[in-house]
Amino acid sequence: MKIELFYSPGCQECAAAQARLKAAAQQAVADLEWRELSVLDELDYAVELGVLTLPSIAVDGELVFASLPTPKQLFEALRRRTARET
């Protein structure tokens, strides 16, 4: 499973949440690919996915969280998604 966190450089909220969200994702998914994407570097891709606010999270190329989730919300969403795939 590929998780992409879209952020803006200098965003304190983004920086504070990154480690907690990554840890939650790693607990939820065994085979995890975690990417942190600067919206400034990946603007076209972010627009393609529909990213309007930062930070946002995409899972396997689909925008799942258009705003910052809590680590618990991310964990639960990934668990549900993993259960559907098996």
PDB file of N, CA, C and O in Angstrom:
ATOM      1  N   MET A   1       0.850  -1.168   0.000  1.00  0.00           N
ATOM      2  CA  MET A   1       0.000   0.000   0.000  1.00  0.00           C
ATOM      3  C   MET A   1       0.898   1.235   0.000  1.00  0.00           C
ATOM      4  O   MET A   1       1.899   1.296   0.714  1.00  0.00           O
ATOM      5  N   LYS A   2       0.519   2.210  -0.813  1.00  0.00           N
ATOM      6  CA  LYS A   2       1.299   3.445  -0.920  1.00  0.00           C
ATOM      7  C   LYS A   2       0.520   4.598  -0.288  1.00  0.00           C
ATOM      8  O   LYS A   2      -0.612   4.894  -0.671  1.00  0.00           O
ATOM      9  N   ILE A   3       1.165   5.242   0.696  1.00  0.00           N
ATOM     10  CA  ILE A   3       0.589   6.400   1.368  1.00  0.00           C
ATOM     11  C   ILE A   3       1.399   7.620   0.957  1.00  0.00           C
ATOM     12  O   ILE A   3       2.628   7.614   1.029  1.00  0.00           O
ATOM     13  N   GLU A   4       0.700   8.669   0.524  1.00  0.00           N
ATOM     14  CA  GLU A   4       1.367   9.903   0.126  1.00  0.00           C
ATOM     15  C   GLU A   4       0.825  11.056   0.961  1.00  0.00           C
ATOM     16  O   GLU A   4      -0.372  11.344   0.951  1.00  0.00           O
ATOM     17  N   LEU A   5       1.727  11.706   1.679  1.00  0.00           N
ATOM     18  CA  LEU A   5       1.377  12.862   2.491  1.00  0.00           C
ATOM     19  C   LEU A   5       1.805  14.108   1.740  1.00  0.00           C
ATOM     20  O   LEU A   5       2.994  14.328   1.513  1.00  0.00           O
ATOM     21  N   PHE A   6       0.833  14.921   1.357  1.00  0.00           N
ATOM     22  CA  PHE A   6       1.120  16.184   0.681  1.00  0.00           C
ATOM     23  C   PHE A   6       1.264  17.277   1.725  1.00  0.00           C
ATOM     24  O   PHE A   6       0.402  17.435   2.590  1.00  0.00           O
ATOM     25  N   TYR A   7       2.342  18.022   1.645  1.00  0.00           N
ATOM     26  CA  TYR A   7       2.606  19.070   2.618  1.00  0.00           C
ATOM     27  C   TYR A   7       3.213  20.280   1.925  1.00  0.00           C
ATOM     28  O   TYR A   7       3.580  20.228   0.752  1.00  0.00           O
ATOM     29  N   SER A   8       3.308  21.358   2.671  1.00  0.00           N
ATOM     30  CA  SER A   8       3.957  22.568   2.192  1.00  0.00           C
ATOM     31  C   SER A   8       5.189  22.821   3.050  1.00  0.00           C
ATOM     32  O   SER A   8       5.092  22.805   4.277  1.00  0.00           O
ATOM     33  N   PRO A   9       6.343  23.053   2.434  1.00  0.00           N
ATOM     34  CA  PRO A   9       7.531  23.355   3.226  1.00  0.00           C
ATOM     35  C   PRO A   9       7.255  24.565   4.130  1.00  0.00           C
ATOM     36  O   PRO A   9       6.664  25.558   3.705  1.00  0.00           O
ATOM     37  N   GLY A  10       7.693  24.452   5.371  1.00  0.00           N
ATOM     38  CA  GLY A  10       7.482  25.533   6.320  1.00  0.00           C
ATOM     39  C   GLY A  10       6.175  25.436   7.089  1.00  0.00           C
ATOM     40  O   GLY A  10       5.934  26.234   7.995  1.00  0.00           O
ATOM     41  N   CYS A  11       5.331  24.478   6.747  1.00  0.00           N
ATOM     42  CA  CYS A  11       4.048  24.283   7.434  1.00  0.00           C
ATOM     43  C   CYS A  11       4.315  23.577   8.763  1.00  0.00           C
ATOM     44  O   CYS A  11       4.687  22.404   8.788  1.00  0.00           O
ATOM     45  N   GLN A  12       4.125  24.290   9.847  1.00  0.00           N
ATOM     46  CA  GLN A  12       4.400  23.717  11.163  1.00  0.00           C
ATOM     47  C   GLN A  12       3.431  22.585  11.498  1.00  0.00           C
ATOM     48  O   GLN A  12       3.824  21.595  12.114  1.00  0.00           O
ATOM     49  N   GLU A  13       2.192  22.725  11.102  1.00  0.00           N
ATOM     50  CA  GLU A  13       1.201  21.681  11.357  1.00  0.00           C
ATOM     51  C   GLU A  13       1.585  20.396  10.621  1.00  0.00           C
ATOM     52  O   GLU A  13       1.456  19.299  11.164  1.00  0.00           O
ATOM     53  N   CYS A  14       2.053  20.542   9.387  1.00  0.00           N
ATOM     54  CA  CYS A  14       2.469  19.383   8.592  1.00  0.00           C
ATOM     55  C   CYS A  14       3.644  18.675   9.255  1.00  0.00           C
ATOM     56  O   CYS A  14       3.628  17.457   9.433  1.00  0.00           O
ATOM     57  N   ALA A  15       4.656  19.445   9.615  1.00  0.00           N
ATOM     58  CA  ALA A  15       5.865  18.874  10.205  1.00  0.00           C
ATOM     59  C   ALA A  15       5.568  18.172  11.517  1.00  0.00           C
ATOM     60  O   ALA A  15       6.116  17.104  11.788  1.00  0.00           O
ATOM     61  N   ALA A  16       4.712  18.756  12.327  1.00  0.00           N
ATOM     62  CA  ALA A  16       4.385  18.172  13.624  1.00  0.00           C
ATOM     63  C   ALA A  16       3.633  16.850  13.479  1.00  0.00           C
ATOM     64  O   ALA A  16       3.770  15.967  14.326  1.00  0.00           O
ATOM     65  N   ALA A  17       2.863  16.709  12.443  1.00  0.00           N
ATOM     66  CA  ALA A  17       2.025  15.523  12.269  1.00  0.00           C
ATOM     67  C   ALA A  17       2.712  14.387  11.527  1.00  0.00           C
ATOM     68  O   ALA A  17       2.313  13.233  11.684  1.00  0.00           O
ATOM     69  N   GLN A  18       3.722  14.670  10.732  1.00  0.00           N
ATOM     70  CA  GLN A  18       4.314  13.660   9.852  1.00  0.00           C
ATOM     71  C   GLN A  18       4.761  12.404  10.580  1.00  0.00           C
ATOM     72  O   GLN A  18       4.395  11.303  10.169  1.00  0.00           O
ATOM     73  N   ALA A  19       5.525  12.529  11.629  1.00  0.00           N
ATOM     74  CA  ALA A  19       6.051  11.356  12.329  1.00  0.00           C
ATOM     75  C   ALA A  19       4.931  10.533  12.973  1.00  0.00           C
ATOM     76  O   ALA A  19       4.957   9.303  12.917  1.00  0.00           O
ATOM     77  N   ARG A  20       3.953  11.201  13.580  1.00  0.00           N
ATOM     78  CA  ARG A  20       2.843  10.479  14.219  1.00  0.00           C
ATOM     79  C   ARG A  20       2.002   9.731  13.185  1.00  0.00           C
ATOM     80  O   ARG A  20       1.597   8.592  13.415  1.00  0.00           O
ATOM     81  N   LEU A  21       1.744  10.370  12.060  1.00  0.00           N
ATOM     82  CA  LEU A  21       0.941   9.725  11.016  1.00  0.00           C
ATOM     83  C   LEU A  21       1.681   8.549  10.399  1.00  0.00           C
ATOM     84  O   LEU A  21       1.088   7.503  10.138  1.00  0.00           O
ATOM     85  N   LYS A  22       2.976   8.722  10.168  1.00  0.00           N
ATOM     86  CA  LYS A  22       3.775   7.627   9.599  1.00  0.00           C
ATOM     87  C   LYS A  22       3.784   6.434  10.550  1.00  0.00           C
ATOM     88  O   LYS A  22       3.640   5.293  10.111  1.00  0.00           O
ATOM     89  N   ALA A  23       3.950   6.684  11.834  1.00  0.00           N
ATOM     90  CA  ALA A  23       3.946   5.598  12.818  1.00  0.00           C
ATOM     91  C   ALA A  23       2.604   4.871  12.828  1.00  0.00           C
ATOM     92  O   ALA A  23       2.567   3.642  12.899  1.00  0.00           O
ATOM     93  N   ALA A  24       1.513   5.614  12.758  1.00  0.00           N
ATOM     94  CA  ALA A  24       0.182   4.998  12.731  1.00  0.00           C
ATOM     95  C   ALA A  24       0.002   4.147  11.481  1.00  0.00           C
ATOM     96  O   ALA A  24      -0.555   3.051  11.546  1.00  0.00           O
ATOM     97  N   ALA A  25       0.471   4.649  10.345  1.00  0.00           N
ATOM     98  CA  ALA A  25       0.360   3.906   9.089  1.00  0.00           C
ATOM     99  C   ALA A  25       1.196   2.631   9.142  1.00  0.00           C
ATOM    100  O   ALA A  25       0.759   1.585   8.661  1.00  0.00           O
ATOM    101  N   GLN A  26       2.383   2.708   9.718  1.00  0.00           N
ATOM    102  CA  GLN A  26       3.239   1.526   9.817  1.00  0.00           C
ATOM    103  C   GLN A  26       2.633   0.467  10.726  1.00  0.00           C
ATOM    104  O   GLN A  26       2.834  -0.726  10.497  1.00  0.00           O
ATOM    105  N   GLN A  27       1.898   0.876  11.748  1.00  0.00           N
ATOM    106  CA  GLN A  27       1.217  -0.083  12.624  1.00  0.00           C
ATOM    107  C   GLN A  27       0.052  -0.749  11.906  1.00  0.00           C
ATOM    108  O   GLN A  27      -0.244  -1.917  12.153  1.00  0.00           O
ATOM    109  N   ALA A  28      -0.608  -0.015  11.020  1.00  0.00           N
ATOM    110  CA  ALA A  28      -1.812  -0.527  10.357  1.00  0.00           C
ATOM    111  C   ALA A  28      -1.507  -1.422   9.163  1.00  0.00           C
ATOM    112  O   ALA A  28      -2.264  -2.348   8.869  1.00  0.00           O
ATOM    113  N   VAL A  29      -0.404  -1.151   8.478  1.00  0.00           N
ATOM    114  CA  VAL A  29      -0.115  -1.824   7.210  1.00  0.00           C
ATOM    115  C   VAL A  29       1.285  -2.426   7.249  1.00  0.00           C
ATOM    116  O   VAL A  29       2.261  -1.732   7.534  1.00  0.00           O
ATOM    117  N   ALA A  30       1.374  -3.705   6.965  1.00  0.00           N
ATOM    118  CA  ALA A  30       2.677  -4.381   6.993  1.00  0.00           C
ATOM    119  C   ALA A  30       3.568  -3.949   5.835  1.00  0.00           C
ATOM    120  O   ALA A  30       4.731  -3.600   6.041  1.00  0.00           O
ATOM    121  N   ASP A  31       3.035  -3.970   4.630  1.00  0.00           N
ATOM    122  CA  ASP A  31       3.823  -3.651   3.434  1.00  0.00           C
ATOM    123  C   ASP A  31       3.503  -2.222   3.007  1.00  0.00           C
ATOM    124  O   ASP A  31       2.664  -1.998   2.134  1.00  0.00           O
ATOM    125  N   LEU A  32       4.179  -1.259   3.631  1.00  0.00           N
ATOM    126  CA  LEU A  32       3.857   0.158   3.454  1.00  0.00           C
ATOM    127  C   LEU A  32       4.931   0.883   2.659  1.00  0.00           C
ATOM    128  O   LEU A  32       6.126   0.734   2.913  1.00  0.00           O
ATOM    129  N   GLU A  33       4.479   1.670   1.695  1.00  0.00           N
ATOM    130  CA  GLU A  33       5.362   2.616   1.006  1.00  0.00           C
ATOM    131  C   GLU A  33       4.885   4.007   1.418  1.00  0.00           C
ATOM    132  O   GLU A  33       3.772   4.405   1.076  1.00  0.00           O
ATOM    133  N   TRP A  34       5.716   4.747   2.149  1.00  0.00           N
ATOM    134  CA  TRP A  34       5.370   6.072   2.678  1.00  0.00           C
ATOM    135  C   TRP A  34       6.133   7.118   1.888  1.00  0.00           C
ATOM    136  O   TRP A  34       7.356   7.046   1.768  1.00  0.00           O
ATOM    137  N   ARG A  35       5.410   8.090   1.350  1.00  0.00           N
ATOM    138  CA  ARG A  35       6.043   9.193   0.621  1.00  0.00           C
ATOM    139  C   ARG A  35       5.548  10.516   1.172  1.00  0.00           C
ATOM    140  O   ARG A  35       4.358  10.685   1.437  1.00  0.00           O
ATOM    141  N   GLU A  36       6.461  11.444   1.342  1.00  0.00           N
ATOM    142  CA  GLU A  36       6.120  12.800   1.743  1.00  0.00           C
ATOM    143  C   GLU A  36       6.402  13.699   0.551  1.00  0.00           C
ATOM    144  O   GLU A  36       7.548  13.834   0.123  1.00  0.00           O
ATOM    145  N   LEU A  37       5.355  14.310   0.019  1.00  0.00           N
ATOM    146  CA  LEU A  37       5.460  15.076  -1.215  1.00  0.00           C
ATOM    147  C   LEU A  37       5.217  16.552  -0.971  1.00  0.00           C
ATOM    148  O   LEU A  37       4.154  16.949  -0.494  1.00  0.00           O
ATOM    149  N   SER A  38       6.202  17.351  -1.299  1.00  0.00           N
ATOM    150  CA  SER A  38       6.032  18.799  -1.240  1.00  0.00           C
ATOM    151  C   SER A  38       5.097  19.203  -2.368  1.00  0.00           C
ATOM    152  O   SER A  38       5.336  18.872  -3.530  1.00  0.00           O
ATOM    153  N   VAL A  39       4.048  19.907  -2.029  1.00  0.00           N
ATOM    154  CA  VAL A  39       3.094  20.335  -3.049  1.00  0.00           C
ATOM    155  C   VAL A  39       3.762  21.289  -4.052  1.00  0.00           C
ATOM    156  O   VAL A  39       3.321  21.400  -5.195  1.00  0.00           O
ATOM    157  N   LEU A  40       4.812  21.963  -3.622  1.00  0.00           N
ATOM    158  CA  LEU A  40       5.530  22.855  -4.535  1.00  0.00           C
ATOM    159  C   LEU A  40       6.260  22.072  -5.612  1.00  0.00           C
ATOM    160  O   LEU A  40       6.385  22.539  -6.744  1.00  0.00           O
ATOM    161  N   ASP A  41       6.749  20.874  -5.264  1.00  0.00           N
ATOM    162  CA  ASP A  41       7.461  20.037  -6.229  1.00  0.00           C
ATOM    163  C   ASP A  41       6.524  19.146  -7.034  1.00  0.00           C
ATOM    164  O   ASP A  41       6.847  18.754  -8.156  1.00  0.00           O
ATOM    165  N   GLU A  42       5.382  18.831  -6.475  1.00  0.00           N
ATOM    166  CA  GLU A  42       4.445  17.881  -7.095  1.00  0.00           C
ATOM    167  C   GLU A  42       3.082  18.520  -7.357  1.00  0.00           C
ATOM    168  O   GLU A  42       2.049  17.871  -7.191  1.00  0.00           O
ATOM    169  N   LEU A  43       3.078  19.765  -7.757  1.00  0.00           N
ATOM    170  CA  LEU A  43       1.825  20.508  -7.916  1.00  0.00           C
ATOM    171  C   LEU A  43       0.878  19.859  -8.915  1.00  0.00           C
ATOM    172  O   LEU A  43      -0.314  19.732  -8.634  1.00  0.00           O
ATOM    173  N   ASP A  44       1.375  19.449 -10.062  1.00  0.00           N
ATOM    174  CA  ASP A  44       0.500  18.845 -11.078  1.00  0.00           C
ATOM    175  C   ASP A  44      -0.156  17.564 -10.554  1.00  0.00           C
ATOM    176  O   ASP A  44      -1.349  17.344 -10.761  1.00  0.00           O
ATOM    177  N   TYR A  45       0.614  16.741  -9.891  1.00  0.00           N
ATOM    178  CA  TYR A  45       0.086  15.497  -9.327  1.00  0.00           C
ATOM    179  C   TYR A  45      -0.946  15.802  -8.239  1.00  0.00           C
ATOM    180  O   TYR A  45      -2.001  15.168  -8.187  1.00  0.00           O
ATOM    181  N   ALA A  46      -0.645  16.766  -7.376  1.00  0.00           N
ATOM    182  CA  ALA A  46      -1.576  17.152  -6.314  1.00  0.00           C
ATOM    183  C   ALA A  46      -2.899  17.633  -6.906  1.00  0.00           C
ATOM    184  O   ALA A  46      -3.964  17.256  -6.417  1.00  0.00           O
ATOM    185  N   VAL A  47      -2.848  18.445  -7.932  1.00  0.00           N
ATOM    186  CA  VAL A  47      -4.058  18.941  -8.594  1.00  0.00           C
ATOM    187  C   VAL A  47      -4.830  17.781  -9.224  1.00  0.00           C
ATOM    188  O   VAL A  47      -6.057  17.729  -9.147  1.00  0.00           O
ATOM    189  N   GLU A  48      -4.113  16.866  -9.837  1.00  0.00           N
ATOM    190  CA  GLU A  48      -4.738  15.698 -10.466  1.00  0.00           C
ATOM    191  C   GLU A  48      -5.541  14.882  -9.441  1.00  0.00           C
ATOM    192  O   GLU A  48      -6.618  14.372  -9.752  1.00  0.00           O
ATOM    193  N   LEU A  49      -5.008  14.764  -8.225  1.00  0.00           N
ATOM    194  CA  LEU A  49      -5.700  14.006  -7.180  1.00  0.00           C
ATOM    195  C   LEU A  49      -6.807  14.800  -6.503  1.00  0.00           C
ATOM    196  O   LEU A  49      -7.667  14.220  -5.840  1.00  0.00           O
ATOM    197  N   GLY A  50      -6.795  16.111  -6.662  1.00  0.00           N
ATOM    198  CA  GLY A  50      -7.824  16.944  -6.044  1.00  0.00           C
ATOM    199  C   GLY A  50      -7.419  17.549  -4.719  1.00  0.00           C
ATOM    200  O   GLY A  50      -8.281  17.959  -3.942  1.00  0.00           O
ATOM    201  N   VAL A  51      -6.124  17.617  -4.440  1.00  0.00           N
ATOM    202  CA  VAL A  51      -5.643  18.210  -3.196  1.00  0.00           C
ATOM    203  C   VAL A  51      -5.950  19.702  -3.211  1.00  0.00           C
ATOM    204  O   VAL A  51      -5.513  20.427  -4.104  1.00  0.00           O
ATOM    205  N   LEU A  52      -6.710  20.154  -2.208  1.00  0.00           N
ATOM    206  CA  LEU A  52      -7.062  21.570  -2.102  1.00  0.00           C
ATOM    207  C   LEU A  52      -6.502  22.202  -0.834  1.00  0.00           C
ATOM    208  O   LEU A  52      -6.247  23.406  -0.798  1.00  0.00           O
ATOM    209  N   THR A  53      -6.312  21.392   0.205  1.00  0.00           N
ATOM    210  CA  THR A  53      -5.775  21.893   1.465  1.00  0.00           C
ATOM    211  C   THR A  53      -4.604  21.019   1.888  1.00  0.00           C
ATOM    212  O   THR A  53      -4.458  19.881   1.442  1.00  0.00           O
ATOM    213  N   LEU A  54      -3.784  21.573   2.749  1.00  0.00           N
ATOM    214  CA  LEU A  54      -2.617  20.836   3.226  1.00  0.00           C
ATOM    215  C   LEU A  54      -2.636  20.787   4.735  1.00  0.00           C
ATOM    216  O   LEU A  54      -3.108  21.722   5.382  1.00  0.00           O
ATOM    217  N   PRO A  55      -2.139  19.729   5.293  1.00  0.00           N
ATOM    218  CA  PRO A  55      -1.700  18.497   4.647  1.00  0.00           C
ATOM    219  C   PRO A  55      -2.890  17.637   4.221  1.00  0.00           C
ATOM    220  O   PRO A  55      -3.969  17.701   4.811  1.00  0.00           O
ATOM    221  N   SER A  56      -2.665  16.833   3.186  1.00  0.00           N
ATOM    222  CA  SER A  56      -3.654  15.889   2.676  1.00  0.00           C
ATOM    223  C   SER A  56      -2.978  14.538   2.509  1.00  0.00           C
ATOM    224  O   SER A  56      -1.757  14.457   2.382  1.00  0.00           O
ATOM    225  N   ILE A  57      -3.773  13.484   2.509  1.00  0.00           N
ATOM    226  CA  ILE A  57      -3.216  12.139   2.382  1.00  0.00           C
ATOM    227  C   ILE A  57      -3.934  11.372   1.285  1.00  0.00           C
ATOM    228  O   ILE A  57      -5.163  11.319   1.238  1.00  0.00           O
ATOM    229  N   ALA A  58      -3.136  10.776   0.403  1.00  0.00           N
ATOM    230  CA  ALA A  58      -3.648   9.892  -0.638  1.00  0.00           C
ATOM    231  C   ALA A  58      -3.207   8.464  -0.319  1.00  0.00           C
ATOM    232  O   ALA A  58      -2.113   8.236   0.197  1.00  0.00           O
ATOM    233  N   VAL A  59      -4.074   7.517  -0.635  1.00  0.00           N
ATOM    234  CA  VAL A  59      -3.771   6.103  -0.450  1.00  0.00           C
ATOM    235  C   VAL A  59      -3.916   5.435  -1.806  1.00  0.00           C
ATOM    236  O   VAL A  59      -4.983   5.465  -2.419  1.00  0.00           O
ATOM    237  N   ASP A  60      -2.838   4.839  -2.258  1.00  0.00           N
ATOM    238  CA  ASP A  60      -2.818   4.160  -3.561  1.00  0.00           C
ATOM    239  C   ASP A  60      -3.376   5.046  -4.674  1.00  0.00           C
ATOM    240  O   ASP A  60      -4.166   4.596  -5.504  1.00  0.00           O
ATOM    241  N   GLY A  61      -2.954   6.309  -4.680  1.00  0.00           N
ATOM    242  CA  GLY A  61      -3.322   7.232  -5.748  1.00  0.00           C
ATOM    243  C   GLY A  61      -4.712   7.827  -5.634  1.00  0.00           C
ATOM    244  O   GLY A  61      -5.179   8.467  -6.576  1.00  0.00           O
ATOM    245  N   GLU A  62      -5.392   7.636  -4.500  1.00  0.00           N
ATOM    246  CA  GLU A  62      -6.735   8.175  -4.282  1.00  0.00           C
ATOM    247  C   GLU A  62      -6.702   9.094  -3.062  1.00  0.00           C
ATOM    248  O   GLU A  62      -6.230   8.694  -1.997  1.00  0.00           O
ATOM    249  N   LEU A  63      -7.196  10.313  -3.210  1.00  0.00           N
ATOM    250  CA  LEU A  63      -7.246  11.243  -2.089  1.00  0.00           C
ATOM    251  C   LEU A  63      -8.245  10.719  -1.060  1.00  0.00           C
ATOM    252  O   LEU A  63      -9.442  10.628  -1.335  1.00  0.00           O
ATOM    253  N   VAL A  64      -7.746  10.378   0.119  1.00  0.00           N
ATOM    254  CA  VAL A  64      -8.578   9.797   1.162  1.00  0.00           C
ATOM    255  C   VAL A  64      -8.868  10.812   2.260  1.00  0.00           C
ATOM    256  O   VAL A  64      -9.978  10.857   2.790  1.00  0.00           O
ATOM    257  N   PHE A  65      -7.886  11.617   2.598  1.00  0.00           N
ATOM    258  CA  PHE A  65      -8.050  12.664   3.598  1.00  0.00           C
ATOM    259  C   PHE A  65      -7.701  14.004   2.961  1.00  0.00           C
ATOM    260  O   PHE A  65      -6.539  14.267   2.651  1.00  0.00           O
ATOM    261  N   ALA A  66      -8.706  14.845   2.767  1.00  0.00           N
ATOM    262  CA  ALA A  66      -8.495  16.164   2.175  1.00  0.00           C
ATOM    263  C   ALA A  66      -8.014  17.170   3.215  1.00  0.00           C
ATOM    264  O   ALA A  66      -7.648  18.296   2.876  1.00  0.00           O
ATOM    265  N   SER A  67      -8.015  16.764   4.468  1.00  0.00           N
ATOM    266  CA  SER A  67      -7.459  17.584   5.544  1.00  0.00           C
ATOM    267  C   SER A  67      -6.784  16.631   6.522  1.00  0.00           C
ATOM    268  O   SER A  67      -6.934  15.413   6.427  1.00  0.00           O
ATOM    269  N   LEU A  68      -6.060  17.189   7.438  1.00  0.00           N
ATOM    270  CA  LEU A  68      -5.234  16.399   8.346  1.00  0.00           C
ATOM    271  C   LEU A  68      -6.067  15.486   9.244  1.00  0.00           C
ATOM    272  O   LEU A  68      -6.893  15.963  10.021  1.00  0.00           O
ATOM    273  N   PRO A  69      -5.848  14.152   9.135  1.00  0.00           N
ATOM    274  CA  PRO A  69      -6.525  13.237  10.051  1.00  0.00           C
ATOM    275  C   PRO A  69      -5.716  13.098  11.338  1.00  0.00           C
ATOM    276  O   PRO A  69      -4.544  13.472  11.393  1.00  0.00           O
ATOM    277  N   THR A  70      -6.347  12.565  12.354  1.00  0.00           N
ATOM    278  CA  THR A  70      -5.594  12.182  13.542  1.00  0.00           C
ATOM    279  C   THR A  70      -4.893  10.862  13.225  1.00  0.00           C
ATOM    280  O   THR A  70      -5.301  10.157  12.303  1.00  0.00           O
ATOM    281  N   PRO A  71      -3.861  10.523  13.964  1.00  0.00           N
ATOM    282  CA  PRO A  71      -3.241   9.218  13.749  1.00  0.00           C
ATOM    283  C   PRO A  71      -4.247   8.067  13.876  1.00  0.00           C
ATOM    284  O   PRO A  71      -4.175   7.096  13.123  1.00  0.00           O
ATOM    285  N   LYS A  72      -5.180   8.172  14.824  1.00  0.00           N
ATOM    286  CA  LYS A  72      -6.194   7.128  15.001  1.00  0.00           C
ATOM    287  C   LYS A  72      -7.096   7.015  13.775  1.00  0.00           C
ATOM    288  O   LYS A  72      -7.408   5.906  13.340  1.00  0.00           O
ATOM    289  N   GLN A  73      -7.518   8.149  13.215  1.00  0.00           N
ATOM    290  CA  GLN A  73      -8.370   8.125  12.013  1.00  0.00           C
ATOM    291  C   GLN A  73      -7.630   7.473  10.853  1.00  0.00           C
ATOM    292  O   GLN A  73      -8.215   6.682  10.113  1.00  0.00           O
ATOM    293  N   LEU A  74      -6.351   7.794  10.686  1.00  0.00           N
ATOM    294  CA  LEU A  74      -5.563   7.197   9.602  1.00  0.00           C
ATOM    295  C   LEU A  74      -5.421   5.699   9.830  1.00  0.00           C
ATOM    296  O   LEU A  74      -5.622   4.909   8.908  1.00  0.00           O
ATOM    297  N   PHE A  75      -5.077   5.305  11.042  1.00  0.00           N
ATOM    298  CA  PHE A  75      -4.920   3.888  11.377  1.00  0.00           C
ATOM    299  C   PHE A  75      -6.188   3.113  11.043  1.00  0.00           C
ATOM    300  O   PHE A  75      -6.130   2.075  10.383  1.00  0.00           O
ATOM    301  N   GLU A  76      -7.326   3.612  11.493  1.00  0.00           N
ATOM    302  CA  GLU A  76      -8.593   2.910  11.270  1.00  0.00           C
ATOM    303  C   GLU A  76      -8.960   2.846   9.792  1.00  0.00           C
ATOM    304  O   GLU A  76      -9.449   1.818   9.324  1.00  0.00           O
ATOM    305  N   ALA A  77      -8.734   3.915   9.059  1.00  0.00           N
ATOM    306  CA  ALA A  77      -9.034   3.915   7.621  1.00  0.00           C
ATOM    307  C   ALA A  77      -8.157   2.904   6.879  1.00  0.00           C
ATOM    308  O   ALA A  77      -8.629   2.216   5.974  1.00  0.00           O
ATOM    309  N   LEU A  78      -6.902   2.818   7.256  1.00  0.00           N
ATOM    310  CA  LEU A  78      -5.999   1.866   6.602  1.00  0.00           C
ATOM    311  C   LEU A  78      -6.345   0.434   6.964  1.00  0.00           C
ATOM    312  O   LEU A  78      -6.252  -0.458   6.120  1.00  0.00           O
ATOM    313  N   ARG A  79      -6.740   0.204   8.196  1.00  0.00           N
ATOM    314  CA  ARG A  79      -7.170  -1.140   8.610  1.00  0.00           C
ATOM    315  C   ARG A  79      -8.405  -1.584   7.819  1.00  0.00           C
ATOM    316  O   ARG A  79      -8.471  -2.716   7.340  1.00  0.00           O
ATOM    317  N   ARG A  80      -9.374  -0.683   7.690  1.00  0.00           N
ATOM    318  CA  ARG A  80     -10.584  -1.023   6.909  1.00  0.00           C
ATOM    319  C   ARG A  80     -10.213  -1.327   5.460  1.00  0.00           C
ATOM    320  O   ARG A  80     -10.719  -2.281   4.868  1.00  0.00           O
ATOM    321  N   ARG A  81      -9.342  -0.527   4.906  1.00  0.00           N
ATOM    322  CA  ARG A  81      -8.931  -0.717   3.518  1.00  0.00           C
ATOM    323  C   ARG A  81      -8.194  -2.045   3.351  1.00  0.00           C
ATOM    324  O   ARG A  81      -8.412  -2.760   2.374  1.00  0.00           O
ATOM    325  N   THR A  82      -7.337  -2.368   4.289  1.00  0.00           N
ATOM    326  CA  THR A  82      -6.591  -3.630   4.245  1.00  0.00           C
ATOM    327  C   THR A  82      -7.539  -4.820   4.354  1.00  0.00           C
ATOM    328  O   THR A  82      -7.356  -5.823   3.664  1.00  0.00           O
ATOM    329  N   ALA A  83      -8.545  -4.717   5.210  1.00  0.00           N
ATOM    330  CA  ALA A  83      -9.516  -5.797   5.385  1.00  0.00           C
ATOM    331  C   ALA A  83     -10.297  -6.034   4.097  1.00  0.00           C
ATOM    332  O   ALA A  83     -10.606  -7.179   3.770  1.00  0.00           O
ATOM    333  N   ARG A  84     -10.618  -4.982   3.366  1.00  0.00           N
ATOM    334  CA  ARG A  84     -11.355  -5.131   2.087  1.00  0.00           C
ATOM    335  C   ARG A  84     -10.508  -5.808   1.032  1.00  0.00           C
ATOM    336  O   ARG A  84     -11.040  -6.493   0.158  1.00  0.00           O
ATOM    337  N   GLU A  85      -9.190  -5.628   1.098  1.00  0.00           N
ATOM    338  CA  GLU A  85      -8.299  -6.167   0.072  1.00  0.00           C
ATOM    339  C   GLU A  85      -8.019  -7.642   0.265  1.00  0.00           C
ATOM    340  O   GLU A  85      -7.560  -8.307  -0.663  1.00  0.00           O
ATOM    341  N   THR A  86      -8.284  -8.165   1.446  1.00  0.00           N
ATOM    342  CA  THR A  86      -7.967  -9.585   1.687  1.00  0.00           C
ATOM    343  C   THR A  86      -9.131 -10.482   1.437  1.00  0.00           C
ATOM    344  O   THR A  86      -9.019 -11.697   1.596  1.00  0.00           O
TER     345      THR A  86
END
